[in-house]
């Protein structure tokens, strides 16, 4: 069920899905994706946790105000949502851009965060990754949804997954439709490329799990290592042979690992 909450003083609404019972887990999705992308994870976790999956500003059913956005701003959106839901402290799982937002949430609103899982994320993007994100936004403006979906698939899925699931991926891109406007996509892209918590990671004081795909060419393994080294006591779990979407490529392993970590 889709719920909406209007943020005070901003005139925008955040859409979110709320399912299950138990300790609350806030799920923060990545660039260009709606909360629906959490479905295979929520299905696994909903028996143990209250799963709150949110459409970031610009995506899905949430408002799309003019950008550029910043991860600190998006983190403040989550802080208000958490507070308005009457939750004192939550577990947070963030994928890619969602992991960047989760870092800022833990830094800016530490009283609201109990545990973190940072998936395929970064503290500060290297130059190659900055240009990759910017190029994606440029290409998206010039091609149709199917062509863009194919490009994104080539960046985020691993080679082995492509070999085994090529027909499924082809069908998905053939039916691809924009999930957000180009302006909103560019606004979220700006949040990705300007994100920088590298000098502040030592201030994250909650148990943190960092997961990464060994062969991630979108946000390379070096980014995950930098995160894990910078956050005191963080654990790094590398998914050998997998890529940016290791959380889907090894769905059962990932879901089990995260569920155990969040207990």
C-alpha positions in Angstrom: 0.0 0.0 0.0 1.4 3.4 -1.0 1.3 6.1 1.7 2.2 9.8 1.4 3.4 12.4 3.9 3.9 16.1 3.2 7.1 17.5 4.5 6.8 20.5 6.7 7.8 23.8 5.1 8.8 22.3 1.8 5.5 21.7 0.0 6.6 18.3 -1.2 5.3 14.8 -0.5 7.2 11.6 0.1 5.6 8.4 -1.0 6.4 5.2 0.9 5.4 1.6 1.4 5.0 0.3 4.9 4.7 -3.5 5.5 5.4 -6.0 8.2 6.0 -5.7 11.9 8.9 -5.7 14.2 11.9 -3.4 14.4 11.6 -0.7 11.7 13.9 -0.9 8.7 14.0 2.1 6.3 15.0 1.2 2.8 16.7 3.9 0.6 16.8 3.2 -3.1 19.3 4.4 -5.6 19.4 6.7 -8.6 16.4 6.7 -10.8 14.6 3.8 -9.1 11.3 3.8 -7.2 10.7 2.0 -3.9 9.1 -0.9 -5.8 12.7 -2.1 -6.6 12.9 -3.3 -3.0 10.2 -5.9 -3.5 12.3 -9.1 -3.6 14.1 -7.9 -0.4 10.9 -6.8 1.4 9.4 -10.2 0.7 12.3 -11.9 2.6 12.5 -9.4 5.5 8.8 -8.6 6.1 8.4 -11.5 8.5 11.1 -10.1 10.8 10.9 -6.4 10.3 8.7 -3.5 9.6 9.9 -2.5 6.2 9.5 1.1 5.1 10.5 1.6 1.5 10.6 5.2 0.3 10.4 6.9 -3.1 13.2 9.4 -3.0 12.2 12.9 -4.0 12.0 12.9 -7.8 11.1 9.2 -8.1 7.9 7.2 -8.1 5.0 8.8 -6.2 7.1 11.4 -4.5 7.2 15.1 -5.5 9.9 16.2 -7.9 10.9 19.7 -7.1 13.5 21.5 -9.1 17.1 20.4 -8.5 19.9 19.9 -8.2 19.5 17.7 -5.1 22.1 16.9 -2.5 22.4 13.8 -0.4 22.3 15.9 2.8 18.9 17.3 1.6 17.6 13.8 0.8 18.8 12.6 4.2 16.8 15.4 5.9 13.7 14.2 4.0 14.2 10.8 5.6 14.8 12.3 9.0 11.5 14.1 8.9 9.7 11.0 7.7 11.1 8.9 10.5 10.2 11.4 13.1 6.7 11.9 11.7 6.1 8.2 11.8 7.0 8.3 15.5 10.0 6.1 15.2 12.8 6.8 17.7 15.6 4.9 16.0 15.7 2.7 12.8 17.8 0.4 10.9 18.7 1.8 7.5 19.6 -0.1 4.3 20.7 2.0 1.3 21.6 0.9 -2.2 24.1 2.9 -4.3 22.8 6.6 -4.0 20.7 5.3 -1.2 23.8 4.3 0.7 25.1 7.8 0.2 21.9 9.2 1.6 22.1 6.7 4.5 25.6 8.0 5.4 24.3 11.6 5.6 21.4 10.4 7.7 23.7 8.8 10.2 25.9 11.8 10.3 23.3 14.5 10.4 20.7 12.7 12.6 22.6 10.1 14.5 19.9 9.7 17.1 17.6 8.3 14.4 19.9 5.5 13.1 20.6 2.3 14.9 22.4 0.2 12.3 23.5 0.7 8.7 23.8 -1.5 5.6 25.6 0.3 2.7 25.2 -1.5 -0.7 27.3 -0.7 -3.8 27.9 2.8 -2.4 30.7 5.3 -1.9 32.0 8.2 0.3 33.3 10.2 -2.6 33.2 9.1 -6.3 36.4 8.9 -8.3 36.6 10.9 -11.5 35.7 8.0 -13.7 32.6 7.3 -11.8 31.6 11.0 -11.7 31.8 11.1 -15.5 29.9 7.7 -15.8 27.0 9.2 -13.8 27.0 12.4 -15.8 27.2 10.5 -19.1 24.2 8.4 -18.1 22.2 11.6 -17.5 23.3 13.0 -20.8 22.5 9.8 -22.8 19.1 9.5 -21.1 18.1 12.8 -22.5 18.9 11.8 -26.0 17.7 8.2 -26.4 14.5 6.2 -25.8 13.7 4.2 -22.7 14.7 0.9 -24.1 18.1 2.1 -25.3 18.8 3.8 -22.0 17.7 0.6 -20.0 20.1 -1.4 -22.1 23.0 0.9 -21.3 22.2 0.9 -17.6 22.0 -2.9 -17.7 25.4 -3.1 -19.2 26.9 -1.0 -16.4 25.2 -2.6 -13.4 24.8 -6.3 -14.1 27.7 -8.8 -14.0 28.8 -10.7 -17.1 27.8 -14.1 -15.7 24.3 -12.8 -14.9 24.0 -11.4 -18.5 25.0 -14.8 -19.9 22.3 -16.6 -17.9 19.5 -14.0 -18.0 20.0 -12.2 -21.3 16.5 -13.0 -22.5 14.9 -11.7 -19.3 17.0 -8.5 -19.5 16.1 -8.0 -23.1 12.4 -8.3 -22.3 12.7 -5.9 -19.4 14.3 -3.2 -21.6 11.8 -3.7 -24.4 9.0 -2.8 -22.0 10.9 -0.1 -20.2 9.2 3.2 -19.4 10.5 6.3 -17.7 10.0 6.1 -13.9 10.8 9.8 -13.5 11.3 12.9 -15.5 14.7 13.8 -17.1 14.9 16.9 -14.8 14.4 14.7 -11.7 17.0 12.2 -13.0 19.5 15.0 -13.4 18.7 16.4 -10.0 19.4 13.0 -8.4 22.5 12.6 -10.5 23.8 15.8 -9.0 23.3 14.4 -5.5 25.4 11.3 -6.5 28.4 13.2 -8.0 28.6 15.9 -5.2 28.3 13.4 -2.3 31.3 13.6 -0.1 31.5 12.2 3.4 35.1 10.9 3.2 36.4 13.2 5.8 33.5 12.6 8.2 33.1 8.8 8.1 34.9 8.4 11.4 31.9 10.1 13.0 29.5 7.3 12.0 29.1 5.4 15.3 26.7 2.6 14.6 27.3 -0.9 13.4 27.8 -0.8 9.7 27.8 -3.5 7.0 29.2 -2.6 3.6 28.5 -4.9 0.7 30.1 -4.8 -2.8 30.4 -6.7 -6.0 33.9 -7.8 -6.9 33.4 -6.8 -10.5 31.3 -3.6 -10.0 32.4 -1.3 -12.9 29.8 1.4 -11.9 30.9 2.1 -8.4 34.1 0.1 -8.0 35.1 -2.1 -5.1 37.7 0.5 -4.1 34.8 2.7 -3.1 33.4 0.1 -0.8 36.8 -0.5 0.8 37.2 3.2 1.4 33.8 3.2 3.2 34.6 0.2 5.3 38.1 1.5 6.2 36.7 4.9 7.2 33.8 3.8 9.4 35.0 2.5 12.7 34.3 -1.2 13.1 32.6 -1.5 9.7 32.4 -5.0 8.1 33.0 -5.4 4.4 31.4 -8.3 2.6 32.6 -8.7 -1.0 30.4 -10.8 -3.4 33.0 -12.6 -5.6 32.4 -12.5 -9.3 29.4 -10.2 -9.0 28.7 -6.6 -9.9 26.8 -3.5 -8.8 23.6 -5.4 -8.5 25.0 -8.2 -6.4 22.0 -7.8 -4.1 19.9 -9.2 -6.9 22.5 -11.5 -8.5 22.9 -13.4 -5.2 19.5 -12.5 -3.8 19.2 -15.3 -1.2 22.7 -14.8 0.2 22.3 -11.0 0.3 18.9 -11.2 2.0 20.1 -13.7 4.6 23.2 -11.7 5.4 21.3 -8.4 5.8 18.6 -10.0 7.9 21.2 -11.5 10.3 23.0 -8.1 10.5 19.9 -6.2 11.3 18.7 -8.5 14.1 
